[in-house]
Amino acid sequence: MVVMDIIKTLLQSGTEGEIYLTELRSKSHVSRGQPGLSWARCPAWPPDVFAVAATLVEKASCCMLAGPDAAALEQHRDYFRRIYAAAKVWTTAYAAPSDVQQLWTTLLTFGDVKLGDIKCRKEVRDLLFLLLAIADESCNGMGWAPLDTSDTDTPGTVNLLVNMVMTSLLDPHELLKQDGPVYVLPFVPTSLCSLIMTDVAVVLPKSMTASVGCTIRSMSHHLALLPSSLEVKPSWQLVDKSFGVARNGIDHDNAGGNGAASHKPAERDSKLRLLLVPYPFHLPETSFHLREDRVALNRHASTGAFFELRQLWLKKGQRKLNGPSVVAELFQPLLEQARTECGSDEIHGIVMPECALSRELANAVAAHLREENIDFFISGVLDHGAPNGHGGARLPHNQASTYLFPKVANGNMLGDGPLVMSSQSKHHRWSLDPVQVQRYALNFPDRSPASEALRARQWWEGIDIADRDLPFYAIRRGVSLAVLICEDLARTDPAMSVIRAVGPNLVIALLMDGPQLVTRWPARYATVLADDPGSSVLTLTCAALVDRSNWLESRPVRSIALWRDAGGRTQELNLPAGHHGMCLTLTAKNESQYTMDSRCDISSTQKLTLTSAIPLAIASPPNWL
């Protein structure tokens, strides 16, 4: 395979269109240039150029050669100057700068170079490094709420690139309230690309640069190259919409170590406060039910055995719990106490464990939480009504649902309710073995009509796992989070490669598990993400299963959550008996990160550390708790 094969594979419709957009009202596609099957014109949209250059670098396995040559440091300084000069003028999507067009034209002259030969062809790989870095630096701030520098002495020029992404990430219903046509990127929120289909490659914004290893993840600060969305479908959701106009007013020659732009958070934005609610607090043994027994297929093979979860804790006597009562009797008392204990009115998010709520109840709770001045609400949800579009028996979906409550600059909420509700299904089934069954004091295997010889020794969670989505949430400028569900934290495929590429600052794992101890599996796998890409990891399980697990312990530990960060701290978060929630205060600290070619982001990366964890108790808890 040669260079031109990759270019044609990625840019299947050529580049004469320069950039393709979607008009929201008509759903029609428009292009800046004239469509035609030619690749002579450089794509006008930097993420497209980044995808081409990064794909070639990755396939040629030459990123480890991007660092400066000790014998030619002045040459590398010229490389920096060229990068930032081109990035500074690439502020619109109408056409690539002339310097970038020249580089693209030169790349086409190397179209017949085999991928295996790029590593040995310095002129080719240096050209790819330059194109990749220019496109990456041109997208500084893309996918985040833009900074408003209009009141500074040198406001600079309006960065139409960042604003186009910002517009594309806004709620379509809000955009359609405007007069006239509304143009957005065609693949947002799955990809920032314009000309490259998501079933070929995906480009998303990036939070952190990998500081270990030599991979394509170490080559960029602002953009992440991801594989086809067919295996796992990522997305980028913007929570913080309190934006002004993004501007390029930075002097790249004098901005510091190498000229990168630095965007440090304001002091008031350095704290992130989360309310953890480890519901349910009581889980009847009959909540676990044998769904399907093992069935022999022949002498040597049989089907798997499956269990299902019945959310019996969502009933108050014979009545189902409702949204208003859950918010009034559980969340409001905890929020009030959390604000008192923290000395701040700002509680930014609420998190509940795996399968805590039903879909109906989660939606109702989110609707009533809209008045509580939070930014997001995350809950594990068991959804029996989700569509099954792939045939086979209808199974429930074990999901993580994230409800976003975005605010504009004046602090008011946009729209009439949660603007975004994003759900992702669990990627891997939970497998119960006899040891876990005994530890959690479960009796459902004894209800099997099969003989002892034919009984299963392993029971799989009976859920639908056909849909694999992985949303990322930009909760404030420079800080993103991702949510995983139990087993997905422990499995390498398909989520981990995507998480390592994007580098979310915070990964929250919703579990239905025993105590969260430093010696158990969640801590082990959290350490992996804390190392690469450097994410902070929070695991949260329900108090009910912690208590059931502790019945056999002589020295039980009621650890309902666990914190692990890149600094090496692993902290068990213990909830005393009679308590119903915990308020975590996280602090964002700025650090500098470096790419393989030594570009520095000048303390723009934010690492989250745990500042405090305060247990909370409801004075008069409702009887359904």
N, C-alpha and C positions, 0 to 999 in steps of 0.2 A: 504494500500500500504506500502511496506517495502523498505529498503534501496536498496536492490538488484534490485528491480523493476525499480527504477530510473536509476541505472547504466546501466541496459540492455536497457532501453528505449533510453537513450542518446547514448550509445555505441553499436549500433545495430549489428555491425559486429565483436564485440569483440575487444580485445586490443593486440592480438598477432602480428598484423601488425606494432605496435608501432607508426608509422606515415605514412600517405598516402600523396603522392605528385602527381602532374600532370606534364607530360612531354609535353612542349608546341608544339613541332613539330609534334609528333605523336598523341597527345591528349590522350595518354595512362596513366593509373594510376599505380603507383608503390608503394611498401611498403618496409619499412626497414626490418621488420621481416617476418615471415611466417603467412599468413592469417589463422585464425582459430577461431571458436566460443568459445573463452575462455576469461576470464577477469582477469586472474591471474597476468599478466604482467601490470605494471603501464604504462599508455600512456607516450610516450617519449616527447610529445609536451605540454608545460605548459598550453596553453589556453584550451586544452581538460581536463586537471586535474582541472583547475579553473571552467570550466562549470559544472563538476560533483559536486564538493564541494559546489559551490555557489548555484546550484539548490537545493541541499539537505538542505542547511542552509535556503534558502528562503522558501521552502515548509514546513520545520519544524518550521518556524517562531521563530528562536532562536538567531538571530543576536544581539538582545538587551542584551544578556548574554555574549557578547564577551569582554567586558571591564575588566580591571584588578580588582582583588579582593583586597580591601584595607588591608586585613589581610594576603595576600600572594603575596606581591609585588616582592619579590625575584624570586618567581616562574614565574611571568610574565616577568621578565628580562631574565630568562632562555628561555622563549618562544620566545622573541625577538632574542636572540643569535642563537637559532636553526633556526629561519626563515632566517636570513641573511647569516648564514653559508651554508645552503642548496641552497639559491638563488645564492650565489657567485660561486658555482661549477656547477650549472645547466646552462651551456653555449652552449650546443649542443643539437641537436634534435635526437641524436643517441640512447640515453637511459636516463631514469630518474636517478638521483643520488641514491645511495644505501639507504640513509636515507628516501628519498621520496618513494622508492619501499617498504621499511618496513612499512611506514605509510599506503600505499595503501593495502598491505597485511593485515594489522590490520583492515582496513576499511571493507574488504571483510568478516572478521569474524563477523562483525556486520550486515551482509546482511539481517538477519531476523528481525532486529529491525524495528518496525513500525515508520512511520514518525511522528506520534503524540507523540511518546515516546522519541524522540531525545532530546527534551527540558529538560526532566527530567533525561537524562543519560549524566552526565558530561563528562565521558570518550569518548562518541561518539561525542558530540558537540565540545569538545576541539580538538579532532582529525580533525574534519571538518574545524574548524577555522585555524588550523595549515596548512593543505593542501591548503586551499584557499589562505592564506597569502604567503606561499612559492611560489605558482604558480604566484601570483600577483607580488611579488617583482622580480621574475625571468624575468618578462616581462617589466621591467623598460626601457623605451625608445622605446618599440615596436610600430611601426606605425608612427614613426617620423624619420626625417632625422638624422642619427646617428652622434654623435659628433666625431670629429677626435682628438684623444689624442695621436697620434703617435709621436708628438714632445715633449711630457712631459718626465719627468725623470722616471716615472713608467708607461709605456704605458699599461701594463696589458695584458690580453689574449683577443683574438678576440672573440666577442660575436656573434656566428653563429646564434643564435636565432633571434636577431634584424636584422642581415643582410639578413636572409632568408625572413623575412617579407618585408624588403626594396626591395629585388629582385622581390618578388611577386607583389609589388605595382608599379613597373616600367612598362612603356609602352611595351606591348608584341612585337610590331614591332621593338623596339630598342633592346630588348633581343634576338630576332631571328637573329640579325646581328652577334651575337657571333657564334663561331664554337662549334660543339658538342651539346649534349643534354642540355636542359634548364629545370630545375625542379622548380615548383612553388607550393604554397599552393593551394589546390583544390577549396576553396570557396572564396578566396580573389577576389574582395574587400568587399563582403557581410559579411564574417566572418573570423576570424583568426583561427578557429578550423580546425583540420585535419581529425579527426575520427568522428566528430559529424555533422550530416546533418543539413542544415540551416532550414529545415521545422520542426526541433525539438527544436533547441536553436541556438542562435547567440552570439558570443563574439567579441567585437570590442575594439580598443584602447579607452582610456579615458582621458579627459582633466582636469576635476574637480571632487572632491569628495563632495557629498552632506554634508553640515554642519548642516542641520536641519533634524529632523525626525530620525526614527530608522528602516531603510530598508536595503536591500541588496546593495543598492547604496552607503551606508555609510561604506561598508566593504572593499573597494579596492581603490587604487590610480591609477592603470595603466590599468586595464581591466574592461570592462562593460559587464554584463550579460543581454542579450536582449531576448525577446520572439521570437517565430517562425517568419520567414520572410514571412509567408503566409499572415499575417495581414498588415504589412508594411515592405517593403524591404529596410533596411539600407545599406549604403556602406561607405567605407573610402577611400578618394582620397588624394594622397600626392602631394601638390603643390611645397613645398620646397624640391628639390632633390640635393641641394648643400651639399653633404654628404662626409664624410670620412669613416673610418672604426670604427664601434662601438666596444668598448672595455670594459671589466670588470676590471678596475684598481682601484676600490674603496675599501677602508678598512672599511668594514661594522661595525667593532667594535669601530672605532674611528671617524666616519663621522659626529658625532653630536648627537643630542638628542636621536635617537634610531638607528642610523646607516643607514638611507636611503640615497640614492644618490641625490645630489642637482645639478640641471642643470639650472643656472641662465642665462638669455639672455645677450648677449653683449650689450654694450651701444647703438651701432648703430642699434641693432635689437629691441630696446624698443619702437620705434615709428611705427605706422601703419597709413598711410595716404590714405584716400578714397575720390574720386571725386564723388559726388552725382549729377546726372543729372535728374531733375524731369520732363522729357519729357513724354507726350506732354504738350505744353504750351497753346494750343487751342484745344478744343474738341467740334466739331459741335454737336448739339442736335440730329441730324439724325444718329450719331454714335451708338445710342441705338435703336434697332429694335425689334419689336414684332415677335418672331420666331413661337410660338405656343400659341393659345388661349386656355382657359379652355374649356374642353369638358365633359359634364355630362356622368357618367357611370351608375348611377341609381338615384333614388330620393334623396339619401343622400350622394353620393360620386361623385367626378369629378376628372379629371386629373389636373395636375398642369399647370400653364401658364409659358411660358419661353420667355426670351429675349435673344438676341445675340448682340455682340459687333462687329461693323464694323470699321476697323482702317482707317478712312477717313483722319486722320492726317499724314498718310504715303504717301501722294500724293503732288507733286509740280505741281499745275495746273492739267493737265491731265496725267502727268507722275509720275510714282512711284519713291520714293526716292531710291538711291543706296548707297552701302557701302562706296565707295570713297568720295562722296560728304558729307555724314553724318560725317565721320571721319575728313575730311578737314575743314568743315564749322562749326562743333559743338565741336567735342572732342579735336582736336588739339589746337584751341584757348583757350579752358578751361584748358587743361593740361598745356599749356605754362604759363597762368596766375597763375594757382595753384602753379606751381614750383617757380614762382617769389614771390608770396605772402608768401609761406612757407619757402623760403630760402633753398630749397632742391630739387634736381633733382628726388628724389624718391617719386613717387605717386604709391602706391602699387596696388590699385584696383579701378575700376569704377563700379558704381551701378546705375541701372535704375529701375523705378517702374514696377508694374504689367501691363502686356499687352502693354508695350511701343513699342515693335517692332514685326514684323512678323518673322517667322522662317527663311525665305530666307534672309531678311535684317539683322537679328542678326548674321547669319553665315558670311555674307559679311563684316559686321562691325568688327567682331572678327578677320577675316583674315587680315584686314588692321590695326587693333590695335596691331598686332604682332610686329610692328616696333616701338611702343611707349614705350617700356621698362617698362611695367607693369606686375604684377604677375597674375592678374585675372580680368575678366570682367563678371559681373552678370547683367542679364536683364530679365524682364518679357517678355514672348513671347506668342503670339497667333498662334498656329500651326494648320492649316486646313488640313495638309497632313499627320499627324501622323497616323500610322496604327491602325485599330480597330479590335482586335483579339477576341472579346467576343460577336459578334453578335449585332443585333439591328441597329438603325439608326446611321449613321456616324455623329459624333459631333466634333467640334474643341476641341483642348487641350489647356487649360490655363496653361502655364508652366513657371517655372523659369529655365533659362539656365545659366550655369556657364562654362565659358571658361577659361582654365588654361594655363599659359605660364611658365612652369617650367624652372629653370636654374640650371646648374651644378656649381661646385665650382669656376670656373673662370669667372662666370657671364654671360657666353654665353648661348643662348637658345638651348634646345635640339630639334633635329628634324627640320622639315621644316614648322612648324606652330603650332597652339594650339594642344598640345598633348592630352588633355582631353576636351571633351565637354560633360557635364553631364546635363541632363534635368530631372526635376521632375514635375509631373502634380499636379495640385491643388487637395486637398483631399475632399474639401467641396464646395458646390455651394454658390454663393452670392445670397441672397434673398432681393429683393427690395420691400418696402412697400410704400403706398401712401405718407407718410411723406417724405421719401427719394426722391421719384419721384418729389415731389414739391420742395424740397430743391435744387435738382440738375437741376431744370427747364427742366424736360424731358416730352415729349408729346406722347411717343409711345403708352401708354395705350389708348389714345383717338382715335388711328387708328384701334382699335378692332371693327369688324363688329357685335359683340355680343350686345345684348340689355343691358341696364344699370343694370338690375336685375341679369344677368348672367355674367357680367364682373368680372374678377379676381380682388382680393384685395392684391394679392401677386404674384410676378413674379420671377421665378428662373433663374439663369444663365444657358444657354443651352450649357453645356460643358460635355466632357467625364471625369468621375471621377473614372473609374474602376481601373486604375493603381496607386498604392500608394508606391512611393519611397521616401527615405529620405537620401540623401547623406550628409556626413560630410567631410569637407575639412581641411587638416592639412596645413595651409598656411605658417607656420614657426614652428620651434621646440617649442612645448608646447602651441601653439595657434591654435585652430581649430574654424571653423565657420559652421553654418547651415543656410539654407535659408528656409523661410516659405512664403506662398502666402496667404495674406489677411485673410480669414476666418480660415485658418489653425492655426493662432496664437490664436484664441479665442476658438477653440474646443479642448477638452481634448483628445479625441481618433482620430486617432491612434498614432499621432506623439509625444504627450507630454511625455509619459512614456519612449520612446526611447531617447528623448532629455535630460530628467532628468538623465537617466542612463549614457549617454556619457558625458554630461556636457560640451557642446561647450563653448568656452570663449566668442564668439560673435554669436548672432542670428540676422539675417537680415530679416525683414518682408517686402515683396514687396506688396504695396497696391494700389488699385484704390479707393480712399476714400477722405473725406473732410479734413479740417485742422487737423493737428496732435497736439491736445491740451491735457494738463494734465488731463482735465475733461472728455475726451472721452474714448471709449472702448479700443483703442490700448494701451493707458497708463495703463489701469487697468490690461490687460493681460500681458503686458511687466513686470509689477511688480511681477507677479506670477513666471516668469522665473528668474527674478533677485533674488528672494528669494530662490528658489530651481530649478536648482542646483547652482545658483549664476552667471548666464550668464549676460553679458551686452547685451542689446537689442536695435537695431536701426530699426525704422520703416520709410519707405519712400513712399510717394504718389506722384502723378503727379500734377504739378502746375495747370493744366487745371481744374481738378475737385475741387481743393481748391478754385479757383476763382469762379466757378459756385456756389459752396456752400456759398461763401461769399456775393453773390449778395443781399441776404436778411438780411445781418448783418449791423447794424449801426456802429459797431466798428470791422471791419473785421481784422482777424489775418492770415497772409499768411505763416502759419507754414507748410512746406512741409515735415518735418521729425521730429522725436522725439527720444531722447536718454534717456535710463534708465539703471543704473548700480547697482551692488550689494551694493555699498556704500550708496545707497538711493537717488542719484541725478537723478532727472527727468528734462530734458531740452528740451523745444520747440526750434526748429531750423527754424527761420523765413527767408524767401527769399524776399528781397525787390523787388518791381516792377522794371522791366527792367533788372533783373538778370537771369542767365540761369544755374547756378550750384553752388555748395558749396563744399569747401574742408574741410574735417574733419581731424584733427590730433588726434589720439588715442595714449595713453601711456600705455605700459604694466608694471604693478607693481607686484613684487613677494610677495606672501603670503604663509605661512605655513598652510597646511590642515592636518586633523587627521582622521583616520579611527575609527570605533567603538572599535577596539582593541587597540587604542592609538598609532598606527604607524604614524609617522610624515614624510611628504615629504620634510622637511627642505627647505622651501621657493622655491619649484619648481613650484608651481601653479602660473599662470599669470592671473591677473585681469586687464581688460581694462577699462581705464577711459578716458573721453572726455577732451582734452586739449584746443582745439580751433575749431571754426567753422567760415570759411571765405566765405562770398558770392562772387560770381564771375559773371562778366558780359562780354558778347562779344561786342566789340566796334561797329562792323558793322554786326549785325546778319543777316543771310539769310532770305529771305521772307517766306520760308516755316516754320520757327519757329513761 
